[in-house]
């Protein structure tokens, strides 16, 4: 891999790499890949493609993303004529997303904490995507009942919330705990997961989500299309409530 840039941000060093053989670009922070995209800006992460398809299924036109990284989901949604707003506490994320990942200029970017932004925002959105991490953990205030209450108030009547959750293994109760907390605010809460995989991504969704189907690969990236399609096939809705 080629190191393109080391950028010292208020939240640690972000390194941008490019794979020599494929041209794929990687946004690395805390020693792990936060985003990876092919040379056309299409994500190489299966959970991004899952959320993308779910948003299309929900017919959401206005989307708020909390957490940027390389901004690959925002790029893909903007190209599908969705109106996208991204909020992130790190101003350098937006600079790098536009410079290396093709984040379009029409995507509106705000440097702010996600909960603070929602609390002060007067707009409503068709979908809210939570993909904000400190290391491999979502900050506690962004997975609290108070956050979900604020998020629901900023959703359209038929809107949906999608939260990316890192899961260590099948013994990790984080996605179930997050779904349980969301169920205090929404009637319909579902969990999309791939049991058996380690260090995987699950998606907690709430709101108008009852009719959503298991996602498929809509935009095949250059390379890894078969692998991503297989990973999406392993993602199933599962029971999350405690017995």
N, C-alpha and C positions, 0 to 999 in steps of 0.2 A: 504493500500500500504506500501511497505517497501522502505525506503530511502537507496539507495545503495552508493551514493556519492554526496557530495557538492564540486564543484570545482570552486574556485575563478579564473576567467579569466580576461583578460584585458577589456572585454566587459560585465562584470557583472557575477553574480554567476549562474552557471549551476548546476541543481540538476537532478540526475538520480533516477527514481523510478522503482520499479517492482510491478506489480499487483499480489497479493497473489494467487488468484484463477486461473488466466490464465497464469501467467508467462510473460505477456506482459511487455515491457520496455518502459519507457517514458523519453524523453529529455525535461526538463522544464527550460525555461528561461523567465525572466520578468513576472513570474507568469502564464505563458501559455505554453501549450504543443507545442513544435516545431517539434517533431517527436514522433511517437509511432509505435512499431513493435511487432509482436508475437515472441515467443521464438525461431523461426527459422529465424528471421530477415526480415520477410515480413511485409510491411507497413500495418497499420490499418487506413490510411488516404485515402479517396476516390480520392482526386485530384492526389495523387501520382500514384495510379493505372490508372487514366485517362491519365496522361502524359506517363506512361510506355506503355500503349497500343498504344497511338498516335505515339510514337517513333518506336514501332514495325511496325505499319502500314507504316510509312515513310521509313522503311528499313534502318534506320540510323545505322551505324556500329561504328562510332566514336562520342562520346558524351562529351560535356563540360558542367559541372554543376557549376553554380555560386551560392554559398550558400550550406552549408553542413548540419548543425544540426546533426541528427543521421545518415545521409547518406543512408537512406533506399532505395531511388531510385537508387543510385549508386550500392548498394549491389545487388538489383534485376537485374539491367542491366548487371552487371559483370557476374552474374550467367547465363545470357542469351548470354554469349560470346560477349558482346559489350565491346569496349575499352573505358574506362571511365576516365576522368580527372575531379577533383573537385578543385575549388578555393574558399577559405574562408579567411576572415581577422583574424579569431580567431583560433590560432593553437590548442587550447584545444578541439575544435570541432572534429578534426581528431582523437585525442587520445581517446576521449569518443566513437566516432563512431566505432572505431576498437575494443575497449575494451568491449562494451556492445551491439552493434548492428550488429556485424559480418561483418563490412566493410572489404572486401578482401584486402590483401596486394598488389594485382596487380593493384588496383585503384590508380592512380597517384594523389597526393595531393600537392597543392601549397598554401602557406600562403601569400595572396596578395589580394588587392582590385580587384574585377572582371573586371572593366573597364581598370585599369592599366595593368592587365595581358593580356587582349585582345589586347591592343594597342601595347604591346611589343612582342606578340606571332607571330611566323612565320607559325604556323600550321593552317590547315583548318579542320573544323569539319562538320559532317553530321547534327548534331543537337546541339543547345545551349539551356540549361534550366536555366532560371533565377528564383531562389527561395531564395532570400536574403532579410531579413527584419531587421529593427531596431524597436523592439516592433511589432506593426501590420502594419507598413508602409515600403514600399520599399524606400531605400535611394534615394533622388531626382536625383542624377547623374546617377543612374541605370535605370531610366525611362525617360531619356532625348533623344532628337533626336540625340545628339552627341553619346550617348551610342549605340543606334540602328544602326547608321552608322558604328561604329567600329565593332559591332557584325556581320553585314551583310558582311563586308569585310573578316571576319574570317570564314564564312560559305562556304561550298562547293556550287557549282552552283545550285544544287537541294536541298540545306539544308533548315532546319526549325528552327525557334526560338519558344520556349514555355516559357511563363512567368506566374507564379502563382501570383494571385492578391487577397488579402483579401478584401471582400465586406461586409460592415456592414449590409446593407439592400437594398431594391429596389431603394431607393433615392440616394444611393451612386454612384456618377458618375466616380469613379476611374477607373474601367475597361474600360469604354468608352473613357475616356481621354487618357488612355495608348494605346488603339487601334488606336485612332486618331493620336497620335504621331508616332506610328509605321507605319501608312499609308503614312507618309511623306517620308519613306525610302523604303517600300515594296509595290508592287502592290496588292498582295493578303494578306489580314489580316482578321482573323476570331476571334470570341469571343464565347467561350463555357461557359455557365453559368447555374445556377439553380435559376431562379427568384422565389421569394416568401420565400426563406430561409434567415434567418438572420445569420450574422457572418459566411459566407460561403466562398468558394474558387472558383474563376473563372480563366479561362485560356485564355490569349491572345496569339494567335499564328500567325506567319508571315513567309513568304517565300513560299516554295512548299507545301502549305497546302490545296489547293482547293479540292483535292480528298479525304481528310481524313474524316472518318466516326465518328459518336458518339462512344466514347470508351465503352468497356465492361470489366468485371472483368476477367483477364487472369489467375492470380495466386491467388486463394482463400487463405486467411490467416486462421490460426487456430482461430476459433471464428469470429463473425461479418461478415462472408461472405455474408449472406443474406442482412444484412443492407448495406454493401458496394455496393453490386449489385444494390440495390434499389436506393442508392444515385447516382450511375453512370447513372441509367436510367433517373434521373431527369435532368441531364446535357444535354442541347440542344444548338445548335448554334443559336445565336440570332442577330438581327440587333443592331448595336451599333452606327451608324452615327446619328448625330443630324438632326432633321427634317428641 
